[in-house]
Amino acid sequence: MDKRKLCVYDTMSGKYTDVEVTDEIYIHYNRTQWNIDDNDDSFFKHEIQFSALTGGLNDAFENFKEFKTEYDETEKKAVHKVLVKRLYDCLNFLPENDRKLIQMIFFEEKTERECAKIYGVNQKNINKRKKQILCTLYKLLVK
């Protein structure tokens, strides 16, 4: 099968990107685009009013329930990206030693015992310090 390219909009980066697809996907994509264009032409040709689609004032969005979703992957990714940036910004407010401990535990996936050996203290001290740092981070995040 030959690979074809489609130009699609990447909502995360906000840029158009070329994506390689199979002939089958390329045909279906173009067929879908043709249907969209045909429906748009028909819509404007017959001058359907938006108010006729919504039903009335009381149930204005009832006809559009199929567009509502509780699970929107794009929105979740965007929110996650913002939260991760906020977390990294808050980590910069921590003292160097606290940042290093958080990095070892959560980013390098070291155990509290391994960190205790590095710092020359017992595991309970590391656990207590970790909890204090997480409380500080929480306070910074909710500010």
PLY file of the C-alpha trace (Angstrom):
ply
format ascii 1.0
element vertex 143
property float x
property float y
property float z
element edge 142
property int vertex1
property int vertex2
end_header
0.00 0.00 0.00
1.18 3.47 -0.86
1.41 6.07 1.84
-0.27 9.39 1.25
-0.06 12.57 3.24
-2.87 14.60 4.75
-2.47 18.05 6.21
-4.23 18.04 9.61
-4.45 20.58 12.42
-2.65 19.56 15.62
-4.69 21.09 18.45
-1.87 20.68 21.00
0.80 22.54 19.02
-1.64 24.81 17.19
0.03 24.06 13.85
-0.85 22.16 10.69
1.09 18.91 10.29
1.51 16.46 7.43
0.57 12.93 8.45
1.25 9.79 6.42
-1.86 7.64 5.95
-2.81 4.58 3.95
-4.77 4.81 0.69
-7.89 3.57 2.48
-7.76 6.32 5.12
-6.96 8.91 2.46
-10.03 7.90 0.42
-12.31 7.91 3.48
-10.95 11.25 4.66
-11.59 12.84 1.28
-15.02 11.23 1.07
-15.85 12.66 4.50
-14.60 16.09 3.44
-16.76 15.86 0.30
-19.81 15.08 2.47
-19.02 18.03 4.76
-18.68 20.36 1.77
-21.90 18.97 0.22
-23.81 19.42 3.48
-22.49 22.96 3.86
-23.61 23.79 0.33
-27.04 22.32 1.02
-27.29 24.15 4.33
-26.56 27.54 2.79
-28.61 26.81 -0.33
-31.76 26.21 1.72
-30.90 28.93 4.27
-31.70 26.85 7.34
-31.87 29.14 10.33
-29.95 28.25 13.48
-33.02 28.94 15.60
-34.88 26.21 13.69
-32.19 23.71 14.65
-32.24 24.49 18.36
-35.95 23.87 18.86
-36.98 26.73 21.09
-35.95 28.80 24.04
-36.63 26.16 26.70
-34.69 23.29 25.13
-32.20 25.33 23.10
-29.36 22.81 23.26
-31.35 19.61 23.46
-30.71 18.84 19.77
-26.96 19.13 20.30
-26.52 16.55 23.10
-24.56 14.27 20.78
-21.78 16.87 20.72
-21.41 16.95 24.50
-18.91 14.55 25.97
-17.78 13.97 29.52
-14.46 12.67 28.26
-12.70 15.08 25.95
-9.12 13.92 25.36
-7.94 17.21 23.87
-9.21 19.22 26.82
-7.62 16.79 29.27
-4.26 17.05 27.48
-4.39 20.84 27.47
-5.27 20.99 31.17
-2.55 18.45 31.97
0.01 20.50 30.04
-0.91 23.66 31.99
-0.78 21.84 35.33
2.61 20.29 34.59
4.01 23.71 33.67
2.57 25.15 36.89
4.14 22.31 38.89
7.57 22.94 37.35
7.20 26.65 38.08
6.41 25.83 41.72
9.38 23.45 41.95
11.64 26.39 41.08
10.53 28.13 44.30
11.87 25.26 46.43
15.37 25.29 47.92
17.97 23.32 45.96
18.13 20.40 48.46
14.34 20.00 48.46
14.24 20.07 44.65
16.97 17.41 44.48
15.08 15.14 46.90
11.83 15.47 44.91
13.74 14.81 41.71
15.31 11.64 43.12
12.02 10.26 44.49
9.58 11.19 41.73
11.65 11.65 38.57
14.52 9.21 39.10
12.18 6.80 40.96
14.59 6.19 43.83
13.20 4.75 47.04
13.25 6.65 50.30
15.87 4.20 51.58
18.15 4.91 48.61
17.77 8.65 49.24
18.48 8.12 52.95
21.79 6.43 52.07
22.74 9.32 49.80
21.91 11.94 52.45
23.32 9.85 55.32
20.09 9.88 57.35
17.44 7.28 58.09
14.40 6.56 55.91
11.96 8.14 58.39
13.71 11.49 58.08
13.47 11.33 54.28
9.77 10.42 54.51
9.08 13.33 56.86
11.04 15.76 54.66
9.21 14.52 51.54
5.83 15.15 53.21
6.90 18.66 54.22
8.06 19.44 50.69
4.82 18.10 49.18
2.81 20.28 51.59
4.84 23.30 50.51
4.30 22.43 46.84
0.57 22.07 47.44
0.42 25.50 49.05
2.29 26.99 46.10
0.01 25.28 43.60
-3.26 26.44 45.16
-2.04 30.05 45.58
0 1
1 2
2 3
3 4
4 5
5 6
6 7
7 8
8 9
9 10
10 11
11 12
12 13
13 14
14 15
15 16
16 17
17 18
18 19
19 20
20 21
21 22
22 23
23 24
24 25
25 26
26 27
27 28
28 29
29 30
30 31
31 32
32 33
33 34
34 35
35 36
36 37
37 38
38 39
39 40
40 41
41 42
42 43
43 44
44 45
45 46
46 47
47 48
48 49
49 50
50 51
51 52
52 53
53 54
54 55
55 56
56 57
57 58
58 59
59 60
60 61
61 62
62 63
63 64
64 65
65 66
66 67
67 68
68 69
69 70
70 71
71 72
72 73
73 74
74 75
75 76
76 77
77 78
78 79
79 80
80 81
81 82
82 83
83 84
84 85
85 86
86 87
87 88
88 89
89 90
90 91
91 92
92 93
93 94
94 95
95 96
96 97
97 98
98 99
99 100
100 101
101 102
102 103
103 104
104 105
105 106
106 107
107 108
108 109
109 110
110 111
111 112
112 113
113 114
114 115
115 116
116 117
117 118
118 119
119 120
120 121
121 122
122 123
123 124
124 125
125 126
126 127
127 128
128 129
129 130
130 131
131 132
132 133
133 134
134 135
135 136
136 137
137 138
138 139
139 140
140 141
141 142
